[in-house]
Amino acid sequence: MEQRKYGNTDMKVSVLGFGGSEIGRGVSQEEVNQLLHSALDAGLNVIDTAECYGDSEELIGNALADRRDDYYLFTKCGHAAGFEAPDWDKTMLEQSIDRSLRRLQTDHVDVLHLHSCSEEVLRRGEVIEVLQRAKQQGKTRYIGYSGDSTDALYAIETGVFDSLETSVNIADQEAISLTIPKARERGMGIVAKRPLANAAWTKEEVKPEDYEFVYWNRLRDLNYPFLEEQDVQTSIKQALRFTLSIPGIDTMIVGTTRPTRWAENAALLEDGVLSKEEFDRIRQHWFQIAEAGWIGQV
């Protein structure tokens, strides 16, 4: 699987990474063991999770404690459960970072991201100091910001972060102009989350309260011709290659509970990035159809 240098860090990351949110919702340890080992065996070397993803951190720690040198481990802090203090309390944040390390069965992560932290909170400075202290203490090698839109823009402009994780895909393109170029100028590594727009177009109906609804609704309006392909894998391939083609993207995290998914996705990327003509066609279609309120999704 292709690897790319992760910004100004010393990491070379696989272009496909594992997103740990789905496994935190009722997936067994046995299933996670099979899923993650098959992913690493297929050439994936990035695993991304968060403290608020249910049992995800604990499941990953149990599955891969004996393969810690085989992958880069990213987690996110913020929105923690099980503490009495409010979100972004600095003492609670420090305690949650230590809890994440225990759950993951490691003494450090490779990147620790602030998880969808608002500009207002960032401006107070305390949460940034917590991450910087964690880095100084060796609990993380690099620090980052995970989020979108103007909150992410402010985080980038602080100049303190090594990494940006942001939503970007065929249904969510704000970051292509607003944040990704600026992050790359500062030498930040960049993770694309939701690179397949949750494959929302493959679902016949989605309810407003469903996670995929925003993207499903947008894609109905966008109506990209390639989404009409009878072979769903063809449309997934085009959507995934579009995100891979965005200048500045180093790795894309995809969540799944199906062990064969990684080898399948790696095969879809064998043709590499889209041609300039194909990429520009999707971008121009976005500019023609997308509404001003279609900002990055938290």
Secondary structure, 3 states (H helix, E strand, C coil): CCEEECCCCCCEEECEEEECCHHHCCCCHHHHHHHHHHHHHCCCCEEECCCCCCCHHHHHHHHHHHHHHHCEEEEEECCCCCCCCCCCCHHHHHHHHHHHHHHHCCCCEEEEEEECCCHHHHHHCHHHHHHHHHHHCCCEEEEEEECCHHHHHHHHHHCCCCEEEEECECCECHHHHHCHHHHHHCCCEEEEECCCHHHHHHCCCCCCCCCCHHHHHHHHHHCCHHHHCCCHHHHHHHHHHHHHHCCCCCEEEECCCCCCHHHHHHHHCCCCCCCHHHHHHHHHHHHHHCCCCCCCCC
